[in-house]
Amino acid sequence: MTGSTTRIDTTTGEILSVFRSTDQPLGVLFQRCGNRRESVCPSCSRLYARDTFEMVRCGVTGGKNVPDSVADNPLVFLTLTAPSFGPVHGTRSGRPCHPRREGQLCPHGRPMWCNTRHTEDDSLLGQPICSDCYRYDHHLIWQWWAPELWRRFTITLRRHLAALVGVAPSKLNDVCSVQFAKVAEMQTRGAIHFHALIRLDGPAAQGIGAPAPTGLTAELLADAARTAAAAVSYVAPAPHPSIKPVLLVFGTQIDAKPVRTSHRPDDPDRELQPAQVAGYLAKYAAKDATAAKHGTTNPHLDHLAALCRTWCGHARARDNLRRAGDCVEGPVGKDGLDVYRNLGKWSHELGFRGHFSTKSRRYSITLGALRRARARFQKLMADQHNGRHIDWDSIDLLTDQDDDTTLVLRDWAYDGTGWDTTTDEALALAAAARAREYDQWKAARKNTHPHPKEN
């Protein structure tokens, strides 16, 4: 990027600092791409996953301006799955895939059984037993409206909690507040699943981490989450006159566990720790639809992506006819446009248009605050390297908002992507690989030699 940034004191008009790209060694400012997808940029995706981990962890243990009292409030780990759209190949924990009596055929004449014990790297994982029987239309409609299902779930959960404490839903925040951090995971079959940490705080007016009401335990919160998830539904409009409106619900595999009283699935003798759940959520923050592919081609996922583009083309054609004055059947939003007109834009995510990492407002620190703190810390390190005095007593203020008396004027233009020469690119890739290997070594060492406080 090329340009400049100027900081001005609005009270005096004094120019506090000026940064210009022309003052840099190469005359341009190199910026991270910031892509969260590991398949696109391993470096930025790893940084995004670490920020997500800190955001989730602070909401369960405190730290980074989040009070430690959040650790005493009820906490539930929730998993919401997509419903079945047809039988697919799976590992089944080492058991046969679909053990059925031989001779049973589907309406298209294909066998409905599979006695293979699939391994994790099997290219058949996630593929339908019969692609003609598989409800691709329902799959794609569910994927497109999954964010609406989650929104309705949060509303229903608050209504259930309001009924438990005996207040109207509009008055729930006067008694307790529901905070959550949620990530979306793309399964091998190409269906989105939601994993969330749900925390119950006290009255919203008392701020983050206010003590929860005594009678509301993590077990009651888990029961309320399961009940709300089972009750949520949405009738999605059909993308084509030949398809009927679809009633969308979550899958039957709804799992809600109190975090501090449940046990790990891989080790029943150990409790499920908040930091472990935070790492579990952060792991999926850097995944995308391509992570579900086991090779260069995946007919099932490719068909879903192609269907996104096809339905998008039909929706845009209907919009064009409406603009021409024709009366055309099809779902229309509040803006007067077809609700599926942007489906092709999300074909790379198989029709899922929601954010892969979201949180409620008062759950924890924001990703923006973490990035702001990192930028300020890097500036402090640069100042120390240049011999300037560093006020280490103000290190805790790194995540604070910018001073309202400072005006920042930015004038930047995009100059290009990548490195100027193949030599620079090779050096950058080698340095990034070494940095990732070192981070992985530190993480492995931390797992094998944990800090005494973590035991």
N, C-alpha and C positions, 0 to 999 in steps of 0.2 A: 504494500500500500504506500501511497505517497500523499503527503500533506503535512498538517501541523495541528498541535493542540496548545491552546493558550488558557491559562488559569488567571482569573482577574478577581481581585477583592472588590465586591460590590459596594462596600461602605466607603472606601477611599478611592476606588478607581485604579489602584496600583496593579500592575502586571506582576503576578507572583512568579510565573514560570512560563517558558515557551519551549515546546519540543517540536523539532522539525525532522522530517525524514531525510532531508538533505544533509543533516549533520551526522547521519549514520555512515559506517564504513562503506557500505554498498549503495548508499543513496536512497534506500527504500526501507520500510519497516516490515519485518517478517512477523506474521501473526499465525497463531494456531488456527487450523480449520474449524476446530470445535465440534467435529462430528462425533456423535456418541457411538456409532456403529463400528464394531471391531473389524468387520470386513472392509470398511472404507479407510479407517485410520486407527491402527492399534494404539498409538501414543495418546491421541485425544480421547479415545474410548476408555482407556485405562484411567486417565485423569477424571473423566466423567464418572466412572464407576467408584473411584475413591471418594469423590465429592458426594455421591449418592450414599455411600457407606457412612460418611460422617454425618450427613443430614439425617439418616435413619437412626444411627447410633445415639446422637444427641437427644433424639426424641424419646429414648428409652432409658438412658443412663444420665443425661444431663451433660453440661459442658458447652463451651462456646456461646456464652450468654444465655444458655438454657438452664434453668434452676435444677439442682440435683433432686428436688422433690418429685420430679416426673417418674423417678424410679420406684416410688411407693404407690403409684396409681395402677388400677387394673389395666392389664395389657393382654391383647388377644392377637394371635397370628391366624389370619383368615386366608383361605384359598377358595376361589370361585372358578369353576371350570365351564367350558362350553358344553352344550348337550351333544348327544350323538347324532351324526348325520349319515351314519352307515358304518358297518364294520370295517376296520382297517387293521393292517398288520402291526403287531407290537411285540415287545419282549416278554411281557407277562411274567416277569421275575423268574425267567428260566423255564417256565412251563410251555407246553405247546401253544401255538398262537391262537387257533380257534379249533379245539378238539371237538369234532362233531361226527356223527355217523356218516360214513361215506355213502354217496348216492343222493344226498340232499343238494339240489340245484336251485339257483335263483331263477326268477322269471326269464332271464336272458340266457339260461342254459349253462351258467358257470357254476363251478363247485363253491359251496358256502363254507367249506372247512379248510383249515391249514394246520397241519400237525408239526410244522417246522418250529424249532426252538431258535428264534432269531437272536443274533448278537447285536451289540450296540452299533456296529458299523455296517449293518445289513442295509442295502439300498432299498429293500422292500418296506422298511419301517415307515409307517404313516400312509402308505399307499392303500387305497380301498381294495377290499376283497373283490368287489365288482364295481368298476367305474361307472357303469350305466345305472346301477342301483343307488349309488351315492347321491345324496341330495346336495349337489353343488349350489343350487339356487338358495336353499335354506342356509347353507354354510356362509355364503357371501353376504346374505342379508343380515345374518346374526353378527358377522364380523363388522359390518358397516354401522350397526346400531348398538354395538357392545358398550360404547361410552354412555349412551342413554340408559342402558340397564344399570350401569354402575351409579349414575346420578340418582336414579330412582331407588337403588338400594340404600344409599346414604340417607335419603329422605325417609324411607320406610324404617330404617334402623332408629333414627331419632324419634319417630312416632312410637315405636315399641318401647323405647326407654322412657319416653314421656308417660306412657301408660303405666309403666312399672313404678314410677315415682309419684304418680297421681296428679300430673299437671297437664295443661294443654301443650301441644307441640310447640306453639309459639313462645311458651314460657320455659322451655327446657333449659335454655342457657342461663336462666336465673338459678337453676339447681345444679346442673352439670353440663359439660360440653364434650362433644365427641371429636377427637382429633385422630388423624390417620396419615399414613404414608403408604402409597400404593405403587406397585410396578406391574407391568404387563409382560407376560411371557408368551412367546410364540412356540407352540408345541410342534412336534414332528409332523403331525397331520395338517399343520397350517392353521390351526384354530387358536385364538387368543385366550389366555387364562389370566386371572388377576390374583396377585398375592399382596396382602396388606397387613400392616400392623395397626391395630385400632387401640387407642388409649382413651381412657375415661378420666377427664379432669373435673375439678370442681366448677363453680360458677365462672362463666366467661369473663365477668367483670374483674375477677381476682387475678387474671393473667395466666400465662403458661405454667402448668404444674401445680395449680391449686388443688388442695386435697379433695379427692372424690368423696361423695356421700358414703357414709359408713355402710349402709345396707347394700350398695351396688358393688358386687364382687366381680372378679374376672370370670368366674363361672357363669354368673348371670349375664354378663356382657357377651360371652360366647354363645349362650342360648339365644339371646336376642339377635345376634348376628346370623345364626343359622335359621331362625324363624323368618327374619326379614329377607334373607336370600331366597328362601323357598317360596315366599309370597310375591316376590317381584315378577312382573311380566310387562310386556309391551307389544302391542299389535303394530308390526312394521308394515308400511305401505309396500305394495308390490311394484317391482321395477318394470313390469311388462304386463299388459292386459291378460296374457295367457297364464300368469301366475297369480294365485290368490294371496291376499294379505296373510302374513305369517305371525303367529303368536310366539314371541321370543321369551325364553326363560333361561335361567342358569341350569347347568348340568346337575345331575344327582350327586356328584362327588363333591359336596360342600363340606369343608373341613374348617372348624374353628377351635383353636386350642389356646387355653391360658398359657402364656409364655413361661412364667416363673414356676408353674406347678406341673407342667407337662414334661414328657421325656422325649429324647431324641429318637427318631425312627431307626437310626443306625446303631444306637447304643441305649437300650432301655434303662440301663442303670444310671445314666447321667441325665440331668435336667436340661431342658431346652433353654439356652442362655440368650439374652437379648443381643449380645454382640454376634452370636452365630446367626441369628435371624437377620440382622442387619447385613451381614456378609452375603447371606442367601439372596436377599432382595437386590443388593448391589450387583450381584453376578449377572442378573438378567437385564440390568439397565443398559448394558452394552451389546445385547443380542439384537438381531433383526431377523427378518423372514429368511434371509439367505443362510442363517445358522442352522436352519432345519434341513438344509439340503446335504445329502451325504456324498454327492459327487457333482459333476458338471451339469447333469440334467436331472430333473425330478418331474415326471409327467403330471403328477397330482398337483404340485404347487404351480407348475407352469400353466396348467389348465385354469387354476383359480386366478392367476394374474391376467391371463388372456380374457377370462370372463369379465374381469374388472374393466378392461379396455372396451370390450364389446358393449357392455351395459352403459358405459359412459358415452360411447358413440350414439347409442339409441336415445339416451337422455338429451344430449345436445341437439340431435336431429328434431326431437319433439319441441325443444325450446325454439328452434329456428322456425318451425311450423306455427307455433303460437305467435311469434313476432310477426309472422306474415298474415295473421288474422284467422288462422284455421283453428277449429275446435279439436283438440287432441286429448285423448285419455292419458293419464299418468299422474304420479304424485307431484304436487307443487308445494314449495315452501312458502314462508311468509314474504320472501323477496320476489315471489312470482316465477321463480326458476325451478326446474326439476331438481328434486332432492338428491338424485343420483348423478348429477351432471359432473361432479368432481371425483367420481369413483376411480377414473383412470389415473388421476393424480396420485392415488394411494395404491396403485397396483404393485409397487415394490414391497408394500407391507400387506399384500393380499387383502386389501380392502379395509384394514384397520386404520382409522383416521385419528384415534386418540393419542394422547401423550403416553409414552412408555414409563414415565416416572412423574407422579403427582403427589401432592400432600395438601392437607388442610392448612389454613392460614396460621393457626397457632400450634401446629405440631412441633416445629423445631426451627432451626436456623434455615435460611434460604440458600439455594445454590449461588445466587447472586452475591450474597454476603461472603460466602466462602471464596468466590473468585476475586472479589474486591480485596479481601484480606491477603490472598496470595499475591496479587499485584502490588499491594503496599509493602508486603514483606520483601518481595524481590527488589523493590526500590530501595528499601532500607539496606539490603545486602549490597546493592550497587553503591550506595552512599558510603557504607563502611569500607568497601574496597577502594573508594576514591579518597579515603582519609577524612570523611566528614564525621562529626560527632553524632552518635545515635542515642536517642532517649529511650532506653530499654524499659523504663517505667511505664511507658504508654503502649507497650506491646499488646495489651488486652483491648486496646481501642481499634485494632485493625479491622474488625468486622462492623464498626459503627458506620452509620450513614455519613455521606459527605456533608461538610459544613454548609449551612444554608447561605452563608455570607460569601461563598466562593462560586463564581460563575466560570464554567468550563466551556470554551468554544472549540469545537472540533471541525476541521475541514480536511476530510480524507477522501481519496479516490482509489478505486480498485485498479491495481497495476498488473496483476497476473497471479497465476497459481503454479507452485512448484519451484524448482531451482533453476538457475541460469545455465548450469553446465551439468553434464553427467557425473563429473568428479565431485561437485558439491552435493549432488543427490546421493552418491555412493557413501560419502563421508557422513551425511546426515542419517542415512539408513543404518549404517554401522554403529553410530553413536546411540541411536534410538534402541537398537537391538541390545547393546550392552547395558543400557539403562533398564530395559525391561527385565533382562536376565538378573541384574542386581536386585531389582525390586522383588522378583520371584524368589531369589535366594533369601532375602530378608524375611519374606512372608513365611517361607518354609522353616526358617530357623526359629521364627516366633512361635510357630505351631509346635515344633519339637522341643523348644526350650522356652515355655511361656513365662511371663513375668509372675512373680509370686502372688501379686494381687489378683491375677486373672484366674487362679486356681480356686 
